[in-house]
Amino acid sequence: MRRIVKLLLSRLGYKIIPEERFSGSYSPSCPLLELRGITDLEALYNISLSIPGMISPKSGQMLYTLCAFQKTHGDVVEIGSWQGRSTSFLARAVDDSSNGKFFAIDHFRGNVGKESEYVVGETDLSDLKENFQSNIARIGLTETVEVMDMDNVRAARELEECSVRFLFIDGDHSYEGVKKDLQLFVPKLCPGAIIVFDDYSKNFPGLLVAVDEFLTETKASRLMTYENTLVVLL
Ligand SMILES: C[S@@+](CC[C@H](N)C(=O)[O-])C[C@H]1O[C@@H](n2cnc3c(N)ncnc32)[C@H](O)[C@@H]1O
C-alpha cells in the first residue's frame, strides 16, 4: 500500500523526504547538501547541531532567512565566526541567493578576558581555526566563505572596496569592542543594509549601551528582536 501511495505521489511530481531529515539531532548519514529545490530550514538546523557554537540553531534559521531573502544587493560580513555555526547559516544564504560575497572575520583567539569560556582544546585555543575550516569544508561551503584570519581593524582595511548589505556582529562584546566594529564597518554599509547584533542582552551591558548609542546617533531603526538578538535596518 505504502509503495502504491509513493508511486502515485511521485507520478504527481511530489518527492518523499526521508524522516531522518526532520529529526532533532544531527546524523552523519543525513544528506547534508541535498537541500531540495526550496530551502529546507530543518536541514540547516540539523547541520548546525554538528558545529560547536554560541548561537542557537533557531537563531541561525532566522539569520538564514533574513540574509537569503534580503532584496538589497551587496556583500555579507560576519564579525566573530568561532567554529562556524553562524557561518553555516549565513554562507548558505549567500550561496543560495547568489547575492554578493561572504566574509568571515575572526582572529581565532577567542574573546580577551573570557578565554576560559572559549577553550576548545586541552588548554588553549589553537584548534579554533582548524575546527572552523574543517566544519565549513564538511558542509561544502569552503568556496563560498572567504576566511579573514585577522582582527576587525585589519579586516576593515582589506575590505576597503566592499559594499555591505548584511553585517552580523558577534565578536568582542565589550562597549569598546562593539563601538569599534560599528566605527569600522558602518561606513561600508549600503542603503537598506541590515545589521544583526547577537547577545543584545543584560548579560552584556557594554554591548547594550554601544548599540543604543548607535541607534540614537544614526537613522538606523530597530526592525525586530529574537533570542537576545537585535535586527536593525539602515
Ligand atoms: C561569541 S564568539 C562567535 C560565535 C559564533 N558567531 C557562533 O556562531 O558560534 C566571538 C568570536 O569573535 C572573535 N573575536 C573577538 N574579538 C575579535 C576582533 N577584534 N577581531 C576579530 N575577531 C574577534 C573571537 O575569536 C571569537 O571566536
The ligand as a Tripos MOL2 file, in Angstrom:
@<TRIPOS>MOLECULE
LIG
   27    29     1     0     0
SMALL
NO_CHARGES

@<TRIPOS>ATOM
      1 C1         30.9260   34.8480   20.5180 C.3       1 LIG1
      2 S1         32.1840   34.1760   19.5110 S.3       1 LIG1
      3 C2         31.3850   33.9850   17.9440 C.3       1 LIG1
      4 C3         30.3650   32.8880   17.9380 C.3       1 LIG1
      5 C4         29.9140   32.4610   16.5490 C.3       1 LIG1
      6 N1         29.2820   33.5210   15.8340 N.3       1 LIG1
      7 C5         29.0000   31.2430   16.6180 C.2       1 LIG1
      8 O1         28.0300   31.1420   15.8540 O.co2     1 LIG1
      9 O2         29.2720   30.3480   17.4040 O.co2     1 LIG1
     10 C6         33.2060   35.5880   19.2860 C.3       1 LIG1
     11 C7         34.3420   35.4040   18.3140 C.3       1 LIG1
     12 O3         34.8550   36.6990   17.9830 O.3       1 LIG1
     13 C8         36.2440   36.6310   17.8070 C.3       1 LIG1
     14 N2         36.7780   37.9990   18.0520 N.ar      1 LIG1
     15 C9         36.6900   38.7220   19.1990 C.ar      1 LIG1
     16 N3         37.2270   39.9370   19.0360 N.ar      1 LIG1
     17 C10        37.6510   39.9950   17.7450 C.ar      1 LIG1
     18 C11        38.2980   41.0010   16.9630 C.ar      1 LIG1
     19 N4         38.6020   42.2100   17.4850 N.pl3     1 LIG1
     20 N5         38.6040   40.7320   15.6810 N.ar      1 LIG1
     21 C12        38.3030   39.5150   15.1430 C.ar      1 LIG1
     22 N6         37.6830   38.5240   15.8300 N.ar      1 LIG1
     23 C13        37.3570   38.7540   17.1110 C.ar      1 LIG1
     24 C14        36.7150   35.5780   18.8070 C.3       1 LIG1
     25 O4         37.9220   34.9680   18.4140 O.3       1 LIG1
     26 C15        35.5350   34.6020   18.8530 C.3       1 LIG1
     27 O5         35.7690   33.4910   18.0100 O.3       1 LIG1
@<TRIPOS>BOND
     1     1     2 1
     2     2     3 1
     3     2    10 1
     4     3     4 1
     5     4     5 1
     6     5     6 1
     7     5     7 1
     8     7     8 2
     9     7     9 1
    10    10    11 1
    11    11    12 1
    12    11    26 1
    13    12    13 1
    14    13    14 1
    15    13    24 1
    16    14    15 ar
    17    14    23 ar
    18    15    16 ar
    19    16    17 ar
    20    17    18 ar
    21    17    23 ar
    22    18    19 1
    23    18    20 ar
    24    20    21 ar
    25    21    22 ar
    26    22    23 ar
    27    24    25 1
    28    24    26 1
    29    26    27 1
@<TRIPOS>SUBSTRUCTURE
     1 LIG1         1 GROUP 0 **** ****
